[in-house]
Amino acid sequence: MSKTNHNKCETDQSKYMQVKTVYARAAIILLAVNFCLTGYVMTSMMTIQNEQADSAASPQPLATGTATLSKPSSTPQETPQTLGKEDN
């Protein structure tokens, strides 16, 4: 091998060894933004769930006034139909 070919191999190899940090920085910034947005969404969902659980657990206030209880209707209530177990 001649000396010029040897130098050419070294310059090609150094080109492949260089790492651009801009891409790594962009990836880390995107991961941080993703983490923040995920945390925000999770806390919002937990707040909504807690509000729904609190409203479902609290008793409903009774209506005051001259409310009368309605009589049950004379027609029988329709029972829901269930599906039978299928044999495969």
The first five atom37 places (N, CA, C, CB, O) and aatype in JSON, in Angstrom:
{
  "aatype": [12, 15, 11, 16, 2, 8, 2, 11, 4, 6, 16, 3, 5, 15, 11, 18, 12, 5, 19, 11, 16, 19, 18, 0, 1, 0, 0, 9, 9, 10, 10, 0, 19, 2, 13, 4, 10, 16, 7, 18, 19, 12, 16, 15, 12, 12, 16, 9, 5, 2, 6, 5, 0, 3, 15, 0, 0, 15, 14, 5, 14, 10, 0, 16, 7, 16, 0, 16, 10, 15, 11, 14, 15, 15, 16, 14, 5, 6, 16, 14, 5, 16, 10, 7, 11, 6, 3, 2],
  "atom_mask": [
    [1, 1, 1, 1, 1],
    [1, 1, 1, 1, 1],
    [1, 1, 1, 1, 1],
    [1, 1, 1, 1, 1],
    [1, 1, 1, 1, 1],
    [1, 1, 1, 1, 1],
    [1, 1, 1, 1, 1],
    [1, 1, 1, 1, 1],
    [1, 1, 1, 1, 1],
    [1, 1, 1, 1, 1],
    [1, 1, 1, 1, 1],
    [1, 1, 1, 1, 1],
    [1, 1, 1, 1, 1],
    [1, 1, 1, 1, 1],
    [1, 1, 1, 1, 1],
    [1, 1, 1, 1, 1],
    [1, 1, 1, 1, 1],
    [1, 1, 1, 1, 1],
    [1, 1, 1, 1, 1],
    [1, 1, 1, 1, 1],
    [1, 1, 1, 1, 1],
    [1, 1, 1, 1, 1],
    [1, 1, 1, 1, 1],
    [1, 1, 1, 1, 1],
    [1, 1, 1, 1, 1],
    [1, 1, 1, 1, 1],
    [1, 1, 1, 1, 1],
    [1, 1, 1, 1, 1],
    [1, 1, 1, 1, 1],
    [1, 1, 1, 1, 1],
    [1, 1, 1, 1, 1],
    [1, 1, 1, 1, 1],
    [1, 1, 1, 1, 1],
    [1, 1, 1, 1, 1],
    [1, 1, 1, 1, 1],
    [1, 1, 1, 1, 1],
    [1, 1, 1, 1, 1],
    [1, 1, 1, 1, 1],
    [1, 1, 1, 0, 1],
    [1, 1, 1, 1, 1],
    [1, 1, 1, 1, 1],
    [1, 1, 1, 1, 1],
    [1, 1, 1, 1, 1],
    [1, 1, 1, 1, 1],
    [1, 1, 1, 1, 1],
    [1, 1, 1, 1, 1],
    [1, 1, 1, 1, 1],
    [1, 1, 1, 1, 1],
    [1, 1, 1, 1, 1],
    [1, 1, 1, 1, 1],
    [1, 1, 1, 1, 1],
    [1, 1, 1, 1, 1],
    [1, 1, 1, 1, 1],
    [1, 1, 1, 1, 1],
    [1, 1, 1, 1, 1],
    [1, 1, 1, 1, 1],
    [1, 1, 1, 1, 1],
    [1, 1, 1, 1, 1],
    [1, 1, 1, 1, 1],
    [1, 1, 1, 1, 1],
    [1, 1, 1, 1, 1],
    [1, 1, 1, 1, 1],
    [1, 1, 1, 1, 1],
    [1, 1, 1, 1, 1],
    [1, 1, 1, 0, 1],
    [1, 1, 1, 1, 1],
    [1, 1, 1, 1, 1],
    [1, 1, 1, 1, 1],
    [1, 1, 1, 1, 1],
    [1, 1, 1, 1, 1],
    [1, 1, 1, 1, 1],
    [1, 1, 1, 1, 1],
    [1, 1, 1, 1, 1],
    [1, 1, 1, 1, 1],
    [1, 1, 1, 1, 1],
    [1, 1, 1, 1, 1],
    [1, 1, 1, 1, 1],
    [1, 1, 1, 1, 1],
    [1, 1, 1, 1, 1],
    [1, 1, 1, 1, 1],
    [1, 1, 1, 1, 1],
    [1, 1, 1, 1, 1],
    [1, 1, 1, 1, 1],
    [1, 1, 1, 0, 1],
    [1, 1, 1, 1, 1],
    [1, 1, 1, 1, 1],
    [1, 1, 1, 1, 1],
    [1, 1, 1, 1, 1]
  ],
  "atom_positions": [
    [[0.83, -1.19, 0.0], [0.0, 0.0, 0.0], [0.86, 1.24, 0.0], [-0.94, 0.01, 1.19], [1.9, 1.29, 0.66]],
    [[0.44, 2.18, -0.71], [1.2, 3.41, -0.72], [0.78, 4.3, 0.44], [1.03, 4.15, -2.05], [-0.23, 4.05, 1.1]],
    [[1.54, 5.32, 0.68], [1.3, 6.21, 1.81], [0.02, 7.02, 1.59], [2.49, 7.15, 2.02], [-0.67, 7.31, 2.56]],
    [[-0.31, 7.37, 0.38], [-1.51, 8.17, 0.11], [-2.77, 7.36, 0.39], [-1.51, 8.66, -1.35], [-3.75, 7.91, 0.89]],
    [[-2.77, 6.09, 0.08], [-3.94, 5.25, 0.37], [-4.14, 5.08, 1.87], [-3.78, 3.88, -0.3], [-5.27, 5.04, 2.35]],
    [[-3.05, 4.99, 2.6], [-3.13, 4.85, 4.04], [-3.74, 6.1, 4.66], [-1.74, 4.57, 4.64], [-4.57, 5.99, 5.57]],
    [[-3.37, 7.28, 4.21], [-3.92, 8.53, 4.73], [-5.39, 8.68, 4.36], [-3.12, 9.73, 4.19], [-6.18, 9.22, 5.13]],
    [[-5.76, 8.21, 3.2], [-7.14, 8.29, 2.77], [-8.04, 7.44, 3.67], [-7.28, 7.84, 1.31], [-9.15, 7.86, 4.0]],
    [[-7.57, 6.28, 4.07], [-8.34, 5.42, 4.96], [-8.54, 6.08, 6.32], [-7.65, 4.07, 5.13], [-9.62, 5.97, 6.91]],
    [[-7.54, 6.77, 6.81], [-7.66, 7.43, 8.11], [-8.67, 8.57, 8.05], [-6.3, 7.96, 8.56], [-9.44, 8.75, 9.0]],
    [[-8.7, 9.34, 6.97], [-9.64, 10.44, 6.88], [-11.07, 9.93, 6.72], [-9.28, 11.36, 5.71], [-12.0, 10.53, 7.26]],
    [[-11.27, 8.83, 5.99], [-12.61, 8.25, 5.85], [-13.1, 7.71, 7.18], [-12.61, 7.12, 4.79], [-14.27, 7.85, 7.53]],
    [[-12.19, 7.08, 7.93], [-12.57, 6.5, 9.21], [-12.93, 7.6, 10.21], [-11.45, 5.62, 9.76], [-13.87, 7.44, 10.98]],
    [[-12.22, 8.68, 10.21], [-12.51, 9.76, 11.16], [-13.84, 10.43, 10.83], [-11.37, 10.81, 11.15], [-14.52, 10.93, 11.72]],
    [[-14.21, 10.43, 9.57], [-15.5, 11.0, 9.19], [-16.65, 10.19, 9.78], [-15.63, 11.05, 7.65], [-17.66, 10.76, 10.2]],
    [[-16.51, 8.88, 9.83], [-17.55, 8.03, 10.38], [-17.56, 8.03, 11.91], [-17.37, 6.63, 9.87], [-18.57, 7.69, 12.52]],
    [[-16.46, 8.4, 12.51], [-16.37, 8.39, 13.97], [-16.95, 9.65, 14.59], [-14.93, 8.22, 14.39], [-17.22, 9.66, 15.79]],
    [[-17.14, 10.68, 13.83], [-17.68, 11.92, 14.39], [-19.17, 11.75, 14.67], [-17.43, 13.12, 13.42], [-19.91, 11.2, 13.86]],
    [[-19.58, 12.24, 15.84], [-20.98, 12.16, 16.24], [-21.51, 13.58, 16.34], [-21.15, 11.4, 17.59], [-20.91, 14.44, 16.97]],
    [[-22.63, 13.8, 15.72], [-23.24, 15.13, 15.79], [-24.11, 15.18, 17.03], [-24.07, 15.45, 14.51], [-25.05, 14.41, 17.18]],
    [[-23.8, 16.1, 17.92], [-24.52, 16.2, 19.19], [-25.85, 16.92, 19.04], [-23.68, 16.9, 20.22], [-26.67, 16.89, 19.96]],
    [[-26.07, 17.57, 17.92], [-27.33, 18.29, 17.72], [-28.51, 17.32, 17.74], [-27.31, 19.07, 16.38], [-29.55, 17.62, 18.33]],
    [[-28.35, 16.17, 17.12], [-29.42, 15.18, 17.09], [-29.68, 14.61, 18.48], [-29.08, 14.05, 16.12], [-30.84, 14.4, 18.86]],
    [[-28.62, 14.36, 19.24], [-28.79, 13.85, 20.6], [-29.48, 14.89, 21.48], [-27.42, 13.47, 21.2], [-30.34, 14.54, 22.28]],
    [[-29.12, 16.15, 21.34], [-29.77, 17.2, 22.12], [-31.24, 17.33, 21.75], [-29.06, 18.54, 21.91], [-32.08, 17.5, 22.63]],
    [[-31.54, 17.24, 20.47], [-32.94, 17.34, 20.03], [-33.74, 16.16, 20.58], [-33.03, 17.37, 18.49], [-34.89, 16.33, 20.99]],
    [[-33.16, 14.98, 20.59], [-33.86, 13.8, 21.12], [-34.12, 13.96, 22.62], [-33.05, 12.52, 20.86], [-35.2, 13.6, 23.09]],
    [[-33.16, 14.48, 23.37], [-33.35, 14.67, 24.81], [-34.41, 15.73, 25.07], [-32.02, 15.08, 25.48], [-35.22, 15.58, 25.99]],
    [[-34.43, 16.79, 24.28], [-35.45, 17.83, 24.45], [-36.83, 17.26, 24.15], [-35.16, 19.05, 23.53], [-37.79, 17.55, 24.87]],
    [[-36.94, 16.46, 23.1], [-38.23, 15.84, 22.77], [-38.69, 14.88, 23.87], [-38.14, 15.1, 21.43], [-39.88, 14.81, 24.18]],
    [[-37.75, 14.14, 24.44], [-38.11, 13.25, 25.54], [-38.59, 14.04, 26.76], [-36.91, 12.36, 25.92], [-39.53, 13.62, 27.43]],
    [[-37.96, 15.17, 27.04], [-38.38, 15.99, 28.18], [-39.77, 16.58, 27.95], [-37.36, 17.12, 28.43], [-40.59, 16.61, 28.87]],
    [[-40.03, 17.04, 26.73], [-41.36, 17.58, 26.41], [-42.41, 16.48, 26.52], [-41.38, 18.2, 25.0], [-43.5, 16.71, 27.04]],
    [[-42.09, 15.29, 26.03], [-43.01, 14.16, 26.12], [-43.3, 13.81, 27.58], [-42.42, 12.94, 25.38], [-44.45, 13.55, 27.93]],
    [[-42.28, 13.81, 28.41], [-42.46, 13.52, 29.83], [-43.37, 14.55, 30.5], [-41.1, 13.46, 30.54], [-44.24, 14.2, 31.28]],
    [[-43.16, 15.83, 30.19], [-43.98, 16.89, 30.79], [-45.44, 16.78, 30.34], [-43.42, 18.27, 30.41], [-46.34, 16.9, 31.16]],
    [[-45.66, 16.55, 29.06], [-47.03, 16.44, 28.56], [-47.73, 15.21, 29.13], [-47.03, 16.39, 27.04], [-48.92, 15.26, 29.45]],
    [[-47.01, 14.11, 29.25], [-47.6, 12.9, 29.82], [-47.97, 13.12, 31.27], [-46.63, 11.72, 29.69], [-49.04, 12.68, 31.71]],
    [[-47.12, 13.79, 32.02], [-47.43, 14.11, 33.42], [-48.63, 15.01, 33.54], [0.0, 0.0, 0.0], [-49.46, 14.81, 34.43]],
    [[-48.74, 16.0, 32.66], [-49.89, 16.91, 32.69], [-51.18, 16.15, 32.41], [-49.7, 18.04, 31.67], [-52.18, 16.35, 33.09]],
    [[-51.16, 15.29, 31.4], [-52.37, 14.54, 31.04], [-52.76, 13.59, 32.17], [-52.15, 13.76, 29.74], [-53.94, 13.46, 32.49]],
    [[-51.78, 12.93, 32.76], [-52.08, 12.0, 33.85], [-52.67, 12.71, 35.05], [-50.83, 11.24, 34.26], [-53.62, 12.22, 35.65]],
    [[-52.13, 13.87, 35.42], [-52.69, 14.61, 36.57], [-54.08, 15.12, 36.25], [-51.77, 15.78, 36.96], [-54.94, 15.14, 37.13]],
    [[-54.32, 15.53, 35.02], [-55.66, 15.97, 34.64], [-56.66, 14.82, 34.72], [-55.65, 16.56, 33.23], [-57.79, 15.0, 35.19]],
    [[-56.26, 13.66, 34.25], [-57.15, 12.5, 34.31], [-57.44, 12.1, 35.75], [-56.55, 11.31, 33.55], [-58.57, 11.75, 36.08]],
    [[-56.44, 12.15, 36.6], [-56.64, 11.8, 38.01], [-57.58, 12.8, 38.68], [-55.28, 11.76, 38.75], [-58.39, 12.42, 39.52]],
    [[-57.47, 14.08, 38.33], [-58.36, 15.09, 38.89], [-59.8, 14.82, 38.48], [-57.93, 16.5, 38.45], [-60.72, 14.91, 39.3]],
    [[-60.0, 14.49, 37.21], [-61.35, 14.2, 36.72], [-61.91, 12.96, 37.4], [-61.34, 14.01, 35.18], [-63.08, 12.94, 37.78]],
    [[-61.09, 11.93, 37.55], [-61.56, 10.71, 38.22], [-61.92, 10.98, 39.67], [-60.49, 9.62, 38.14], [-62.93, 10.47, 40.16]],
    [[-61.12, 11.77, 40.35], [-61.42, 12.09, 41.75], [-62.72, 12.88, 41.87], [-60.25, 12.87, 42.38], [-63.5, 12.65, 42.79]],
    [[-62.95, 13.82, 40.95], [-64.19, 14.59, 40.98], [-65.39, 13.69, 40.75], [-64.16, 15.71, 39.93], [-66.42, 13.83, 41.41]],
    [[-65.27, 12.76, 39.81], [-66.38, 11.85, 39.54], [-66.61, 10.91, 40.71], [-66.1, 11.05, 38.27], [-67.76, 10.61, 41.04]],
    [[-65.56, 10.46, 41.34], [-65.71, 9.56, 42.49], [-66.34, 10.3, 43.66], [-64.35, 8.97, 42.9], [-67.17, 9.73, 44.38]],
    [[-65.96, 11.55, 43.87], [-66.54, 12.33, 44.96], [-68.02, 12.61, 44.72], [-65.79, 13.64, 45.12], [-68.82, 12.55, 45.65]],
    [[-68.39, 12.91, 43.47], [-69.8, 13.2, 43.18], [-70.65, 11.94, 43.26], [-69.94, 13.85, 41.79], [-71.82, 12.01, 43.63]],
    [[-70.09, 10.79, 42.94], [-70.84, 9.54, 43.0], [-70.98, 9.07, 44.45], [-70.15, 8.44, 42.15], [-71.98, 8.44, 44.8]],
    [[-70.02, 9.37, 45.29], [-70.05, 8.91, 46.68], [-70.93, 9.79, 47.56], [-68.65, 8.87, 47.23], [-71.46, 9.31, 48.57]],
    [[-71.09, 11.05, 47.2], [-71.89, 11.93, 48.05], [-73.37, 11.67, 47.82], [-71.54, 13.42, 47.77], [-73.79, 11.45, 46.68]],
    [[-74.18, 11.68, 48.88], [-75.61, 11.43, 48.7], [-76.29, 12.6, 48.0], [-76.28, 11.16, 50.05], [-75.88, 13.75, 48.16]],
    [[-77.31, 12.28, 47.24], [-78.06, 13.32, 46.55], [-79.02, 13.97, 47.53], [-78.82, 12.72, 45.33], [-79.67, 13.27, 48.31]],
    [[-79.14, 15.28, 47.51], [-80.06, 15.94, 48.43], [-81.51, 15.64, 48.06], [-79.82, 17.47, 48.43], [-81.86, 15.52, 46.88]],
    [[-82.34, 15.51, 49.07], [-83.76, 15.26, 48.84], [-84.44, 16.55, 48.43], [-84.42, 14.67, 50.1], [-84.09, 17.64, 48.88]],
    [[-85.41, 16.4, 47.56], [-86.16, 17.57, 47.12], [-87.11, 17.99, 48.23], [-86.93, 17.3, 45.8], [-87.82, 17.15, 48.79]],
    [[-87.14, 19.26, 48.54], [-88.07, 19.75, 49.56], [-89.29, 20.33, 48.87], [-87.39, 20.82, 50.47], [-89.21, 20.81, 47.74]],
    [[-90.38, 20.27, 49.53], [-91.6, 20.82, 48.95], [-92.71, 19.79, 49.01], [0.0, 0.0, 0.0], [-92.69, 18.9, 49.85]],
    [[-93.66, 19.91, 48.13], [-94.82, 19.03, 48.13], [-94.68, 17.93, 47.1], [-96.09, 19.82, 47.86], [-95.57, 17.7, 46.28]],
    [[-93.55, 17.24, 47.15], [-93.34, 16.14, 46.22], [-94.06, 14.91, 46.76], [-91.83, 15.85, 46.0], [-93.99, 14.61, 47.95]],
    [[-94.73, 14.21, 45.88], [-95.43, 13.0, 46.27], [-94.78, 11.81, 45.6], [-96.93, 13.08, 45.92], [-94.24, 11.92, 44.5]],
    [[-94.84, 10.7, 46.25], [-94.31, 9.49, 45.66], [-95.29, 8.97, 44.63], [-94.03, 8.42, 46.74], [-96.5, 8.95, 44.86]],
    [[-94.76, 8.57, 43.52], [-95.65, 8.04, 42.49], [-95.91, 6.57, 42.77], [-95.04, 8.22, 41.07], [-95.05, 5.87, 43.29]],
    [[-97.1, 6.13, 42.41], [-97.46, 4.73, 42.58], [-96.76, 3.9, 41.52], [-99.0, 4.53, 42.5], [-96.56, 4.37, 40.39]],
    [[-96.38, 2.71, 41.86], [-95.81, 1.86, 40.83], [-96.88, 1.54, 39.79], [-95.22, 0.56, 41.43], [-98.05, 1.36, 40.12]],
    [[-96.47, 1.49, 38.59], [-97.44, 1.22, 37.52], [-97.96, -0.21, 37.63], [-96.8, 1.46, 36.13], [-97.29, -1.09, 38.16]],
    [[-99.14, -0.42, 37.12], [-99.77, -1.73, 37.21], [-99.21, -2.7, 36.17], [-101.26, -1.61, 37.03], [-99.41, -3.91, 36.29]],
    [[-98.5, -2.19, 35.17], [-97.91, -3.08, 34.16], [-96.61, -3.65, 34.71], [-97.66, -2.33, 32.81], [-95.84, -2.94, 35.35]],
    [[-96.38, -4.9, 34.48], [-95.14, -5.5, 34.99], [-93.93, -4.92, 34.29], [-95.17, -7.04, 34.83], [-93.96, -4.58, 33.1]],
    [[-92.86, -4.83, 35.04], [-91.64, -4.31, 34.44], [-91.03, -5.36, 33.53], [-90.63, -3.88, 35.51], [-91.09, -6.56, 33.8]],
    [[-90.45, -4.89, 32.49], [-89.85, -5.78, 31.52], [-88.49, -6.23, 32.04], [-89.72, -5.09, 30.12], [-87.66, -5.4, 32.4]],
    [[-88.27, -7.51, 32.09], [-86.99, -8.02, 32.56], [-86.02, -8.09, 31.4], [-87.15, -9.42, 33.22], [-86.39, -8.44, 30.28]],
    [[-84.77, -7.73, 31.66], [-83.79, -7.79, 30.57], [-83.5, -9.24, 30.19], [-82.49, -7.08, 30.97], [-83.43, -10.13, 31.04]],
    [[-83.32, -9.44, 28.92], [-83.05, -10.79, 28.44], [-81.55, -11.0, 28.37], [-83.7, -11.03, 27.07], [-80.8, -10.13, 27.92]],
    [[-81.14, -12.16, 28.81], [-79.7, -12.48, 28.77], [-79.46, -13.5, 27.68], [-79.2, -13.01, 30.14], [-80.34, -14.28, 27.32]],
    [[-78.26, -13.46, 27.18], [-77.89, -14.4, 26.13], [-77.44, -15.7, 26.77], [-76.78, -13.81, 25.24], [-76.79, -15.7, 27.81]],
    [[-77.78, -16.78, 26.15], [-77.35, -18.08, 26.64], [-75.91, -18.34, 26.29], [0.0, 0.0, 0.0], [-75.35, -17.7, 25.4]],
    [[-75.31, -19.29, 26.98], [-73.92, -19.63, 26.71], [-73.84, -20.39, 25.41], [-73.31, -20.44, 27.86], [-74.59, -21.34, 25.17]],
    [[-72.9, -19.95, 24.57], [-72.74, -20.6, 23.28], [-71.76, -21.75, 23.4], [-72.27, -19.59, 22.22], [-70.72, -21.62, 24.04]],
    [[-72.09, -22.86, 22.77], [-71.17, -23.98, 22.74], [-70.43, -23.95, 21.41], [-71.92, -25.34, 22.95], [-71.04, -23.94, 20.34]],
    [[-69.13, -23.95, 21.5], [-68.31, -23.92, 20.29], [-67.71, -25.26, 20.04], [-67.22, -22.88, 20.39], [-66.99, -25.44, 19.06]]
  ]
}
